[in-house]
Amino acid sequence: MKQFITFVRKEFYHVFRDQKTLLLLFGMPVAQIILFGFALTNEIKNSKVLICDHARDAATQNILQRFEASPSFNIEKNILNHKGIEQEFKKGKIRLAVIFPANFQNDLNHFNKAQVQLIADASDPNTATTLTNYASSILMDYQKELQEGQAQFMSIKTDVRMIYNPELKGTTNFVPGVIALVLLLVCVLMTSISIVKEKETGTMELLLVSPFNPILVVLSKAVPYFFLSLINLTVILILSTTLMDMPIKGSIFLLYFASSLLILTALSLGLLISNSTDSQQAAMLISLMGMLIPTMMLTGFMFPLENMPLALQYISNLVPSKWYYTITKSVMIKGMGIEAIWKELLVLTVMTLVLLTISIKKFKIRLA
């Protein structure tokens, strides 16, 4: 029994000395419960809504106060021209626009009816449908309040318009997210085990004593996966356009350029993981568990980021797929050019340079 306790104590010491094991045991469950706890919700909160009030009367101000009181909406500035509204949608700054026509209250008082237009960004059809339902509910509540004590029926008609995806196809949200998920996970996973495999098989010693530059050893690991990932992207795009009727309204060359940047970012991250681990199992575990959940939860294609606490929204900026997802939606669905996505491209470029620099510096030219 004494020997058994000694061995148990030894195993405890072994676990506590291994920081990576402690991180997996305690850090991963905490991260998962926080991410899943805040992400898995059907509620839509803090969505940016633009109010276009041409009437500016007591009725529209009353309705506006109801929108401001709702936790589902975050009211943005008032724009009085449709071109300005379109620009806000293209920039991805708003999810919904509520447009009140001139003489809104006058139409209610004299004709017992008025009209409100709701314009939603249907590139995410589920969110667009939910937001229009929320807005319609607020308008209906106001209509019922007006009806109390009135002999004549008062009606507020909502004219709903879904832009970018009027058919509300789920593929417009699903395909860009899957592209980001596949490219990131495959590239990180494949490159994360490349250098570790050389260490385990003993061939790394031969590479280090050869006249080959160690930096070129690192870079050579990434080149095959770069071209294979581009083939992967091509297959996904062909299947999406032919089988799922997914449109590509923007430049295909711009899409490939942005995809190449994401691939380089993922390859650099995979090389960093590979240089920081000593076994293929550890590299695969970090790649899968460390990238799968953040990519799914913090990219925005499964759950709206504005639903989450501000801290998680800031953390999502560290996930490369978040920026790529914005790029693919802008290019494929909205048909926008480089002037609309240059910031996202710049972020991916900086991420690639930083990760590649760190991975090269961490590459050990001596195994001992």
N, C-alpha and C positions, 0 to 999 in steps of 0.2 A: 504493500500500500504506500509505503514511504517513497519507493522508487516511482510509483505511478504519479504521485503528487509532484515529485521532482520533474518528471517529464512534462506534466501539465504546466508547471511554472516556466519551464524552458520554452514551451510553445507560446505562452503569454509574452515572454520577453521577445521572442522572435517576431511576433505580430506587432508589438509596440515599437520595435526598432525599425520596422518597415513602414515608412511614411506613406508609400503608395497604397499599401494594404489598408491602412487606417483611413485614407481618403476614400477608398472604395466602400469600406464598411460603414462609415459615418457620414462622409461628405455627400456621396451619391444619393442616399435616401432622402437627406434633407433637401438637396437641390430638386429632386423629383417631386417631393410633396409640395414644395413651394411653387414650382412651375405648373404642375397639374392642378393644384388648388386654385390658382388664379386664372389659368388659361381655360380649363374645362368649364365653360359656362355658356348658356344660350343667350344670356343678356348682352345687349349692346350698350356700352357706356361711353360717354365723353366723345361721341362722334362729332366732328366739325361740320357745322351746318351754316350755310350762308343765307341770310335774309335779304331779299330784294323787295323793299317796301315802297311802291310807287304812290300809295295812298297817304301814309303817315297820318292816319286818323286814330280816333279813340279805339275803334274796333281792332285794328291791326296791332296797336300797342298792347291791348289786352291779351291778344293771342301770343304776341311776342314774349310777354311776361310768363306765359304758361310754358313756352319752349325753354326759356331761361331757367325755370324752376325744375324742369325735368332733368334727371341725372343722365338720361340717354343722349342729350345734346350739349354741345359746346358751341355757342353762337359766335360766328365770325363777323367780319365787317360787312357793312351794307353797300352793295354795288347796284347801281341803277341802270346798267346796260347789259344786254345778253352776251356781248363779246367778252366783257370782263368776267362774267360767270363762266363762260367756256374756258377761259384761260386758267381760272382757279381749278376747274376740274382737270385740265390737262397737267397742271403742276402736281396734282394729287393732294392738294391741300384741304379739300372738302369732300364730304361723302354725299351731301344732300343740299339742294337749294330750294328755298321756299319763296315763291314769287307772288306778291299781292298786287293786283292791278289797281290803277287809279280809280278813285270813287268807290272803294270797296264798301265802306259803311253806307254811303249813299245808295248803292245798289241794294243793300240789305233792307234799308228803311223804306225805299220807294217801290222796289220790285220784289222784295221778299226773297231774293236769291243773290248769291255772289259766287265768284269762282276763285280758286287758289290753284296755282300750278306747283307741282312737286317734281323736281328733276333729280334723279339719283344716278350715281355712278354704278352701273350694273356689271362692271368688270368683276366685282365680287357680288354675285346675284343674291346670295343668302342675306348678306348685310344690307343690300339695297332694298330687298323686299321687307325686311324687318324694320328698317328706318322709315319707309313710306307708310307702313302700318302704324308705327308709333305716331308719326306726324298726323295721319288721318284720324287717329283716335283723339288727339288733342283738339283737332278742328271739330270733330263730332261732339265732344264734350262741350265746347263753346256753343255749338249750334243748339244743343239741348238746353243749355242755360238761357239762351235767347228765347227759346220757345216757351219757357215757363211764363204763364200769364198772358200769352199772346193768342189772339183768336185765329190769326192766319199762320200758316206753316212757313217757316223760314228755312231756306236751304243753302248750304255752303257746298258747292260741288268741287271736288278735287280732281284736277287733270294731272295724272301721273305719267311721267315720261322717263323711260329708262335709256340712258345713253351708253354707247360702246357695246352694249349687249342687250338689245331690246327683246330677244327671245329668251333671255335669262338662262342661257346654257351654262351648265356647271363647268364645262371644259375651259372656259376663259379664266377661271380661278384655279382649276385643278392642274392644267398642263404646265403653266409657268412655275408653279410650286414643285411639281414633280421633277421638272428639268433641274431646278436648283438643288433639290434633295439628292437626285441621282448623281449629278456631276460632283457635288461636294463630297458625298460619302464614298463613292467609288475611288476618286482621286486620293483622298486622305487615307483610305484603308490600304490601297495598293502600294502607295509610296511609303506608308508608315512601317511596313514589314520588309521593305527592300534592303535597307542597310543592316537591320537587325538580322536578317537571314544570312547575310555575308559574315556577320560576327559569329553566328551559331555554327555555320558550316566550316569556319576557319579560313575561308577564301579572302577575308578582309586583310589578313596578314600579308598575303601575296600582293594584293593591290597596293598596300602601303609601302612595301619595299620596292615596288616597281617605279620606273621613272615617271609614271603617270601623275599629274598634278592632283592632290587630294580634293581640291575644289571641283575639278572636272569629274571626279568620282561621284560627288554629290549631285552635280547637275545632270550627269549621264543617267542617273536613276529616274529622273523626272521626264526626260524627253520621250521615251516610248509611250508612257501613260498620257502625255499631252496629246499626241496624235490619235491614240486609241479613244480618248475621251471626245475628241472632235467627231470621230466616226459614230460614237455613241449618241452625240447630240444630233447628228444628221438623221440617224435612224428614228430617234424620238420625234423630230420635227416632221419627217415624212409620214410616220404613223398618225401624228396629231392632225395634220392637214388632210390626209386622205380618209382616215377612218373616223375621226371625231369632228371634222369640219371646223377645225381651229384656224382662225384667220391669222395671217401675218401681214398686217397693214403697213408696217414700216419697212425699213431697209434690212434685208437679210444679211448684208455685209456688216452692218452695225450690230446686229444680233450676234453674229459669229465673233466679232471683235470683243464684245462684252462677255460672251461665253468663254473666250480664250483667257480673258483676265480672271474670271472666276476659277477656271481650271488651274491657272498659274498660282493663284492664291491657295487653292486646296492642295496642290502639289507641294508648295512651300510649307504649309502646315503639316502635311504628312511627313516631309523630310525632318522637320523639327521634332515630331513625335518619335520618329525612327532614331534620331541622334540622341534622344533623351531616355530611351528604354534599352533593356538588355535582353529581352526575349520577344519572340513573335506574338506570344499569347498576350503579354502586357500591351504591346503596340496595338494589337487588334481590339482589345478590350477598351483601351483609351479612345481609339478611333471611333468605334461603334457607339459606346455608351456616352462618350464625351461630345460627339457631334450629332448623333441621331436626334436626341431629345431637344437640344437647343435649336436645331434646324427645323424640326417640326413645330415647336412651340413658339419660337421667337422670330420666325420669318414673316408671318402675317397671312399665310395662305390657308391655314387651318383655323386660327382664332385671331380676331382683331387685336392688334397690339394696344390700342387705346383702352381696351377693357382692363389691362393689367396695371399694377401700381407703377408709379413714375420710375422707381428704381429698376424694375425689370425692363421698362421701355429704354432706359439708358443702356442697360446691359445688352439689349438686342442690337445695339449699334456695333457691337463687337462680333456679331455673327455675319460672315460674308454673304450668306445666302439671302439675308434680308435686303441688302443693297441690290443684289442680282435680281431678286424677285420684282423689285420696283422697276428695274430696267426692262425686264422681259414684258411686263404688263404695259409699260409705256410704249415700247417698240411694236410688239405683236398686236396689241388690242387697240391702242390709241393712235398708232401710226406716227409717233413723234420722233424727232431727230435728235442729234447729239446735243443741241442747245438745251434740251430738257433733262438730259441724264448725265451731263458732264460731271456734276458733283458726285454722283454714285460711282462713275468710272474712276474719278480721282481717288475716292475712298478705297476702292479695290486695288488700285495701283499702289497706294501707300501701304496697304496691308501686305501685298505681295513683297514689296521691297523690304519691309520690316521683318517679316517672317523668314524670308530667304537669307537675309543678313544674319539673323540670330541662328538659323540652322547651320549655316556655314561656319560661324564662330564656335558653335557647340560640337562640330565634327572633330573627333579625336584622331589625330594623326599617329598616335601611339596607343596600342591596346592595353599596355600595362599601366 
